[in-house]
Amino acid sequence: MSTAVLTEATIRRVEVTAETITAHLADGRVISVPLAWSWRLSDATPAQRANWELIGDGYGVHWPDIDEDISAEGMLNGTPAPRPKPASKSTRQANKRLQTTAARASTKRTSRRRG
């Protein structure tokens, strides 16, 4: 009879190249996923990619400069980070109207203070 032992994957070290995110696990395994799995890391500079810290005793990795988190489980289970959907045309137009209204209100408050 064999006995299966479940162990939780924990990361000890991570490397990010122009093509991959590689995690070195505590149990000796090395897992690698495409850099495209993290759009934030894909868009980051090499210095930002190199600045990481372990989360929760190695259950994940956090990149503070770009506010990105990746878990060992996510890498093992194949869970890429979705890129946010671009705002629709109506949302962009509404945001522009809000910015214009705010700018006008700010100008009115400033001109009242001067006079």
C-alpha positions as CSV (number, residue, x, y, z in Angstrom):
1,M,0.0,0.0,0.0
2,S,1.2,3.5,-0.8
3,T,0.5,6.6,1.1
4,A,0.2,10.0,-0.6
5,V,1.4,13.0,1.3
6,L,0.0,16.4,0.4
7,T,2.3,19.3,0.7
8,E,1.6,22.9,-0.1
9,A,3.9,24.4,-2.6
10,T,5.9,27.3,-1.3
11,I,8.2,29.6,-3.2
12,R,11.8,30.2,-2.0
13,R,13.1,32.3,-5.0
14,V,11.7,33.8,-8.2
15,E,13.3,35.0,-11.4
16,V,11.6,37.1,-14.1
17,T,13.2,37.3,-17.6
18,A,11.9,38.9,-20.8
19,E,10.0,35.6,-21.5
20,T,9.3,33.7,-18.3
21,I,8.4,33.8,-14.6
22,T,10.3,31.0,-12.8
23,A,9.7,30.0,-9.2
24,H,12.0,27.8,-7.3
25,L,10.0,25.8,-4.7
26,A,11.0,24.7,-1.3
27,D,10.6,21.0,-2.3
28,G,13.1,21.4,-5.1
29,R,10.7,21.8,-8.0
30,V,11.2,24.6,-10.5
31,I,8.1,25.8,-12.3
32,S,8.0,28.3,-15.1
33,V,5.2,30.2,-16.8
34,P,5.2,32.6,-19.7
35,L,5.7,36.2,-18.8
36,A,2.5,37.1,-20.7
37,W,0.6,35.4,-17.8
38,S,1.2,38.7,-15.9
39,W,0.4,41.8,-17.9
40,R,1.8,43.9,-15.0
41,L,5.2,42.1,-15.1
42,S,5.2,42.2,-18.9
43,D,4.8,46.0,-18.8
44,A,7.3,46.4,-15.9
45,T,10.9,47.4,-16.2
46,P,13.7,44.9,-15.3
47,A,14.3,46.8,-12.0
48,Q,10.6,46.5,-11.1
49,R,10.6,42.8,-12.0
50,A,13.7,42.2,-9.8
51,N,12.1,43.9,-6.7
52,W,9.9,41.2,-5.2
53,E,9.1,39.8,-1.8
54,L,7.6,36.5,-0.5
55,I,4.0,36.5,0.8
56,G,2.9,34.3,3.6
57,D,6.0,32.1,4.1
58,G,6.3,31.6,0.3
59,Y,2.8,30.9,-0.7
60,G,3.1,33.7,-3.2
61,V,5.2,36.6,-4.5
62,H,4.5,40.3,-4.4
63,W,6.1,43.0,-6.6
64,P,5.5,46.2,-4.7
65,D,6.5,48.6,-7.5
66,I,3.7,47.3,-9.7
67,D,1.3,45.9,-7.1
68,E,1.3,42.4,-8.6
69,D,0.8,39.1,-6.7
70,I,1.3,35.6,-8.0
71,S,0.8,32.5,-6.0
72,A,2.5,29.1,-6.2
73,E,-0.9,27.5,-6.6
74,G,-1.8,29.8,-9.4
75,M,1.4,28.9,-11.3
76,L,0.9,25.2,-10.7
77,N,-2.8,25.3,-11.7
78,G,-2.3,27.5,-14.7
79,T,-4.1,30.7,-13.7
80,P,-2.9,33.7,-15.7
81,A,-3.9,37.2,-14.6
82,P,-6.5,38.8,-16.9
83,R,-5.8,42.1,-18.4
84,P,-8.4,44.7,-17.6
85,K,-10.8,45.4,-20.4
86,P,-10.4,48.8,-22.0
87,A,-13.1,51.3,-21.1
88,S,-16.0,51.6,-23.6
89,K,-16.5,54.7,-25.6
90,S,-19.4,55.8,-23.5
91,T,-17.3,55.4,-20.3
92,R,-14.4,57.4,-21.8
93,Q,-16.9,60.2,-22.8
94,A,-18.5,60.2,-19.3
95,N,-15.0,60.4,-17.7
96,K,-14.1,63.3,-20.0
97,R,-17.3,65.2,-19.0
98,L,-16.5,64.7,-15.3
99,Q,-13.0,66.0,-15.8
100,T,-14.2,69.0,-17.7
101,T,-16.9,69.8,-15.0
102,A,-14.3,69.4,-12.2
103,A,-11.8,71.7,-14.1
104,R,-14.5,74.4,-14.5
105,A,-15.5,74.2,-10.8
106,S,-11.9,74.5,-9.8
107,T,-11.5,77.5,-12.0
108,K,-14.6,79.2,-10.5
109,R,-13.3,78.6,-7.0
110,T,-9.9,80.0,-7.8
111,S,-11.3,83.1,-9.5
112,R,-13.6,83.9,-6.6
113,R,-10.6,83.8,-4.2
114,R,-8.7,86.3,-6.3
115,G,-11.4,88.9,-6.5
